[in-house]
Amino acid sequence: MNSYRLLCVVVLAVACGMCRNAVGAEKVIIAHRGASGYLPEHTLAAYAMAYAMGADYIEQDLAMTSDHVLICLHDTTLDATTNVAEVFPDRKREDGKYYPADFTLEEIRRLRTRERLPRRFPRETQLFQIPTFEEAIQLVQGLNASTGRDVGIYPELKDPSFYKEANLPFVETMLTVLAKYGYEGPEANIYIQCFSPSTLVYLREELKSTLPMIQLISDNAMLEELGFEKIAGYAQGIGPEKKCIEKDPSLVTRAHQAGLKVHPYTFRKEFVPKPYANVEEEMDAFLFKYDIDGGFADQPDKMKAVIDAHK
């Protein structure tokens, strides 16, 4: 058994041993790229650790290979979190970057992921592969079966216009995969998120998807331009950058009045804004002062501890 498989087995074992009941539905913990504060983002190990830490949802950012396979990767390029330049030095585009859309799944399997941020998991330690979206789902559903919990998934369609221009069936393939694993209808334990309003509307109106959706919000101007009522016509919630709420705390109330959930991003212990002393204090303010419905956390165990302290 190689080191990657061994570590995954160990993490899965820890997950099964540490599992606890999920927190109340009113405040949900979304593991941002898995437990990305402890293990390299978007790896099966990071997903399993997030599960063990009590996350209610585990996020999967989606990209697509040249042979139409969805993989879990935050960026449109492979440069920041893989050793692609070492394995395929001659495959970069004219802009000097490497795109998963230019590689087959078999080629992607040859890569190893690495930590994005400093002062976390050692960047030089490259134990993990990029999982497919199906593998991520299989992991979550497998742990649900073995633990009795019901943890959801939270996929993001990253830069859908890029794949549309490349004539790759990005959005449609996601729906096909989700249906294969039983994610259908408004009660499915999933949120589909995207920054592109037109993509979410396309899912709702053209592809007739009734799955829950979240409109990601980059800034207050974007939110005001779209409007809460318009968003409520196709989505179940918004995912604003945290600064949007600090700039205008009333947006949480206004979103709730429109029937929308509010799931801001991203809480990280390494990047805590003033005036908060630590990420726990920041989480507490957003959850119980601003009254958000949940949030994206790199350290999901810390958000769970904050929520549990209020029970």
Backbone torsions as a table, in degrees:
resi	resn	phi	psi	omega
1	MET	NA	124.7	-178.9
2	ASN	-74.9	169.4	-173.2
3	SER	-62.9	-35.5	179.2
4	TYR	-62.8	-49.2	-179.2
5	ARG	-65.0	-39.0	-179.7
6	LEU	-62.7	-44.6	-179.5
7	LEU	-64.5	-39.0	177.6
8	CYS	-61.7	-41.5	178.5
9	VAL	-61.7	-43.0	-179.7
10	VAL	-63.4	-45.8	-179.2
11	VAL	-64.4	-39.7	177.6
12	LEU	-62.9	-39.5	178.4
13	ALA	-63.8	-42.1	176.6
14	VAL	-61.9	-40.7	-179.7
15	ALA	-59.0	-46.9	-178.0
16	CYS	-65.5	-32.8	-178.2
17	GLY	-78.1	-27.6	-174.7
18	MET	-96.8	-9.2	-172.0
19	CYS	-56.1	135.1	175.2
20	ARG	-131.9	168.4	179.5
21	ASN	-64.0	144.4	179.2
22	ALA	-67.1	155.9	179.3
23	VAL	-69.9	170.7	-178.7
24	GLY	-59.9	150.6	-173.8
25	ALA	-62.9	-20.4	-175.6
26	GLU	-72.3	-23.2	177.4
27	LYS	-132.3	110.7	-175.4
28	VAL	-109.6	146.6	179.5
29	ILE	-102.2	120.9	178.9
30	ILE	-109.2	115.1	-179.1
31	ALA	-75.4	110.3	-174.0
32	HIS	-74.4	106.5	-176.0
33	ARG	60.7	30.6	-172.6
34	GLY	86.3	-159.6	174.8
35	ALA	-83.2	66.6	-169.8
36	SER	-71.8	-10.7	175.1
37	GLY	-77.0	-11.2	-175.8
38	TYR	-120.7	-30.8	-179.4
39	LEU	-134.8	156.4	-179.2
40	PRO	-52.8	135.9	-175.1
41	GLU	-58.0	150.5	175.8
42	HIS	50.6	51.8	169.3
43	THR	-124.0	156.0	179.0
44	LEU	-60.4	-34.7	178.2
45	ALA	-63.6	-42.6	178.9
46	ALA	-65.8	-37.2	177.3
47	TYR	-66.1	-43.9	-179.6
48	ALA	-64.1	-40.0	178.6
49	MET	-65.3	-39.7	176.9
50	ALA	-61.3	-41.8	177.2
51	TYR	-59.0	-46.0	-178.9
52	ALA	-62.4	-30.1	-176.2
53	MET	-84.0	1.0	174.4
54	GLY	95.0	19.1	178.0
55	ALA	-63.1	145.4	175.6
56	ASP	-88.3	-30.6	176.9
57	TYR	-137.4	148.3	175.8
58	ILE	-120.1	126.7	-175.6
59	GLU	-83.9	139.8	171.6
60	GLN	-128.3	111.8	169.5
61	ASP	-78.0	139.3	-173.0
62	LEU	-113.0	139.2	170.9
63	ALA	-133.1	172.9	-177.3
64	MET	-134.3	140.3	176.9
65	THR	-85.2	171.9	-179.7
66	SER	-66.2	-23.8	177.6
67	ASP	-99.2	26.4	167.5
68	HIS	68.4	34.6	175.9
69	VAL	-105.9	130.5	177.1
70	LEU	-79.7	130.2	176.8
71	ILE	-122.2	163.9	-178.3
72	CYS	-98.2	109.0	-175.1
73	LEU	-156.9	132.7	-176.6
74	HIS	-72.3	-42.3	-172.8
75	ASP	-92.7	162.0	171.6
76	THR	-74.3	-16.5	178.6
77	THR	-116.3	164.0	-177.5
78	LEU	-95.7	-6.7	-167.4
79	ASP	-60.3	-46.6	-168.3
80	ALA	-72.0	-30.8	-170.4
81	THR	-124.7	14.7	176.7
82	THR	-139.3	171.2	177.2
83	ASN	-96.2	32.2	-174.7
84	VAL	-57.5	-36.7	-178.4
85	ALA	-66.1	-26.4	178.2
86	GLU	-80.9	-37.5	-175.7
87	VAL	-82.9	-39.1	-177.8
88	PHE	-127.9	66.9	-174.4
89	PRO	-62.4	-21.0	-175.8
90	ASP	-102.5	12.5	-174.2
91	ARG	-106.2	9.6	179.2
92	LYS	-76.2	153.5	177.2
93	ARG	-79.7	179.7	-179.2
94	GLU	-60.6	-26.3	178.4
95	ASP	-81.0	2.2	177.7
96	GLY	84.4	6.8	-176.2
97	LYS	-112.4	160.2	-179.3
98	TYR	-110.7	128.0	-175.1
99	TYR	-114.0	131.7	178.0
100	PRO	-58.4	-27.3	179.1
101	ALA	-65.3	-12.3	178.6
102	ASP	-97.2	1.7	-175.6
103	PHE	-124.5	147.4	172.9
104	THR	-80.6	165.7	176.7
105	LEU	-61.1	-39.7	178.8
106	GLU	-57.8	-38.8	178.4
107	GLU	-72.3	-38.8	177.5
108	ILE	-60.3	-34.4	-179.9
109	ARG	-62.6	-21.0	-178.9
110	ARG	-80.1	-11.5	-177.3
111	LEU	-86.7	159.9	172.0
112	ARG	-124.0	141.5	178.9
113	THR	-84.6	161.7	176.6
114	ARG	-144.9	159.7	-177.8
115	GLU	-63.7	139.7	-179.3
116	ARG	-83.4	-41.7	-169.5
117	LEU	-105.3	151.8	177.0
118	PRO	-73.3	163.6	176.7
119	ARG	61.7	30.0	174.5
120	ARG	-126.4	-146.6	177.8
121	PHE	-55.8	135.3	-174.9
122	PRO	-53.3	123.9	-175.7
123	ARG	-63.3	-31.5	-178.1
124	GLU	-76.0	-12.7	178.8
125	THR	-87.8	108.5	-173.7
126	GLN	-116.3	83.4	-175.0
127	LEU	-99.1	-17.0	-163.3
128	PHE	-114.2	152.9	175.2
129	GLN	-104.6	165.9	173.3
130	ILE	-79.3	122.2	178.5
131	PRO	-82.3	156.4	169.6
132	THR	-79.4	162.1	176.8
133	PHE	-61.5	-39.4	178.7
134	GLU	-62.2	-40.0	178.6
135	GLU	-64.4	-39.4	177.7
136	ALA	-62.4	-42.7	177.9
137	ILE	-64.8	-44.9	179.6
138	GLN	-58.6	-38.3	178.3
139	LEU	-63.9	-50.4	-178.6
140	VAL	-63.2	-46.1	-179.4
141	GLN	-67.7	-34.0	176.8
142	GLY	-64.9	-43.1	177.9
143	LEU	-69.0	-35.0	174.3
144	ASN	-59.7	-41.6	-179.1
145	ALA	-67.4	-39.3	-174.5
146	SER	-83.7	-19.9	-177.5
147	THR	-109.2	-18.1	-176.6
148	GLY	84.1	2.6	176.9
149	ARG	-84.7	175.1	179.2
150	ASP	-136.9	71.4	179.7
151	VAL	-82.5	138.0	-177.8
152	GLY	-96.2	173.9	175.7
153	ILE	-114.7	158.9	-171.6
154	TYR	-143.6	67.6	-176.0
155	PRO	-72.7	144.8	173.8
156	GLU	-115.6	130.6	172.4
157	LEU	-81.5	104.9	-176.2
158	LYS	-87.7	122.4	174.5
159	ASP	47.6	59.8	-177.6
160	PRO	-60.8	-26.3	179.4
161	SER	-65.1	-32.6	178.0
162	PHE	-60.2	-45.8	-177.6
163	TYR	-74.4	-30.7	176.3
164	LYS	-64.6	-43.1	178.6
165	GLU	-65.6	-29.8	178.5
166	ALA	-84.5	1.0	179.5
167	ASN	61.0	40.2	176.5
168	LEU	-108.8	136.8	-174.3
169	PRO	-80.1	63.2	-171.9
170	PHE	-64.1	-59.1	-175.9
171	VAL	-66.8	-44.3	-177.7
172	GLU	-63.7	-39.5	179.5
173	THR	-65.5	-37.5	176.9
174	MET	-58.5	-46.4	179.3
175	LEU	-62.8	-38.1	178.4
176	THR	-62.6	-44.9	179.0
177	VAL	-64.4	-44.5	-179.5
178	LEU	-61.0	-43.2	178.8
179	ALA	-62.6	-38.4	179.1
180	LYS	-57.0	-34.4	-177.0
181	TYR	-104.2	17.5	170.4
182	GLY	87.2	10.1	178.9
183	TYR	-89.1	91.9	-179.8
184	GLU	-143.7	142.3	175.2
185	GLY	89.4	164.3	-174.0
186	PRO	-68.5	-17.3	-178.7
187	GLU	-94.6	0.9	179.5
188	ALA	-61.7	144.8	-177.0
189	ASN	-84.2	73.5	-173.9
190	ILE	-158.8	149.4	163.2
191	TYR	-126.8	131.2	172.2
192	ILE	-97.7	126.7	-177.0
193	GLN	-119.5	150.6	178.8
194	CYS	-165.2	147.4	174.3
195	PHE	-79.0	-21.7	-175.4
196	SER	-86.1	110.2	176.6
197	PRO	-59.6	-39.1	-177.2
198	SER	-64.2	-31.8	178.3
199	THR	-68.9	-43.2	178.4
200	LEU	-66.1	-39.7	176.5
201	VAL	-64.0	-39.9	176.7
202	TYR	-60.3	-43.0	177.0
203	LEU	-61.1	-44.6	-175.4
204	ARG	-73.8	-46.8	-170.4
205	GLU	-93.4	-40.9	-177.0
206	GLU	-88.1	-45.1	-179.1
207	LEU	-90.2	-4.1	173.5
208	LYS	60.3	31.8	177.3
209	SER	-76.4	135.5	175.8
210	THR	-108.6	13.8	179.1
211	LEU	-68.9	148.9	177.5
212	PRO	-62.2	140.4	-176.7
213	MET	-133.4	152.3	178.5
214	ILE	-125.7	126.9	175.0
215	GLN	-87.5	111.8	176.6
216	LEU	-72.8	143.6	-175.2
217	ILE	-126.6	123.8	-177.7
218	SER	-86.9	-30.2	-178.8
219	ASP	-159.6	170.3	-177.0
220	ASN	-65.0	-32.5	179.8
221	ALA	-64.2	-40.0	178.1
222	MET	-62.4	-42.1	-179.1
223	LEU	-65.2	-44.2	-179.5
224	GLU	-67.1	-34.4	178.7
225	GLU	-66.8	-41.1	179.9
226	LEU	-74.5	-47.3	-178.2
227	GLY	84.9	142.6	-176.6
228	PHE	-64.2	-41.5	-176.6
229	GLU	-66.2	-39.6	178.2
230	LYS	-64.2	-45.0	178.9
231	ILE	-60.3	-41.2	-179.4
232	ALA	-63.8	-15.7	177.8
233	GLY	-74.4	-17.7	-179.2
234	TYR	-135.8	-12.2	-176.3
235	ALA	-127.1	161.7	179.0
236	GLN	-99.3	-7.2	-178.9
237	GLY	-171.7	177.1	176.8
238	ILE	-123.6	151.0	175.9
239	GLY	-122.8	81.9	-177.1
240	PRO	-83.3	153.4	167.8
241	GLU	-62.5	143.1	-174.7
242	LYS	-54.5	-36.0	-177.2
243	LYS	-61.7	-26.6	177.9
244	CYS	-60.8	-40.3	-178.4
245	ILE	-73.7	-40.4	179.1
246	GLU	-65.8	-32.9	177.7
247	LYS	-72.7	-35.4	-178.5
248	ASP	-144.6	84.2	-179.0
249	PRO	-59.6	-22.2	-178.6
250	SER	-67.6	-14.8	-177.3
251	LEU	-64.7	-27.7	177.9
252	VAL	-65.7	-47.6	178.4
253	THR	-62.1	-43.8	-179.9
254	ARG	-64.9	-37.2	176.4
255	ALA	-64.7	-44.3	179.4
256	HIS	-62.7	-38.8	178.6
257	GLN	-63.5	-27.4	177.4
258	ALA	-88.3	2.2	179.2
259	GLY	82.7	21.3	-176.3
260	LEU	-106.1	137.8	169.7
261	LYS	-73.6	158.6	178.2
262	VAL	-128.7	113.7	-178.9
263	HIS	-124.9	86.2	-177.6
264	PRO	-75.7	162.0	177.2
265	TYR	-128.3	155.1	-14.1
266	THR	-126.5	140.2	178.4
267	PHE	-95.1	122.3	-178.8
268	ARG	-137.5	133.6	-179.4
269	LYS	-66.8	-24.0	-178.5
270	GLU	-80.7	-16.9	-175.9
271	PHE	-132.0	77.8	-178.2
272	VAL	-104.7	118.8	-178.4
273	PRO	-75.4	158.7	172.4
274	LYS	-68.9	147.6	10.3
275	PRO	-96.9	15.3	-172.1
276	TYR	-76.5	140.3	-179.3
277	ALA	-77.6	-29.1	-178.7
278	ASN	-159.6	173.6	-175.2
279	VAL	-68.6	-30.0	177.8
280	GLU	-63.1	-41.0	178.1
281	GLU	-65.2	-40.2	177.6
282	GLU	-64.3	-47.5	178.5
283	MET	-57.6	-44.4	-178.3
284	ASP	-60.5	-42.2	180.0
285	ALA	-63.6	-44.6	-178.3
286	PHE	-69.4	-40.7	-176.6
287	LEU	-72.3	-40.5	-169.5
288	PHE	-117.4	-13.6	172.3
289	LYS	-95.8	-53.1	178.5
290	TYR	-80.3	-17.8	175.7
291	ASP	66.2	43.0	172.7
292	ILE	-68.7	160.8	-177.4
293	ASP	-89.4	-10.0	-179.3
294	GLY	162.5	174.3	-178.1
295	GLY	-156.7	163.9	178.0
296	PHE	-87.4	127.3	-176.3
297	ALA	-132.3	133.5	173.3
298	ASP	-72.5	-27.8	177.3
299	GLN	-117.2	82.0	-174.9
300	PRO	-62.6	-25.3	178.1
301	ASP	-64.1	-33.0	-179.6
302	LYS	-71.4	-38.2	176.8
303	MET	-67.5	-38.3	177.3
304	LYS	-61.6	-41.6	179.6
305	ALA	-63.2	-39.6	178.9
306	VAL	-64.7	-45.3	-179.9
307	ILE	-65.9	-43.4	-179.4
308	ASP	-62.1	-31.6	-178.9
309	ALA	-66.0	-19.6	-179.6
310	HIS	-94.9	1.0	-178.4
311	LYS	-84.4	NA	NA
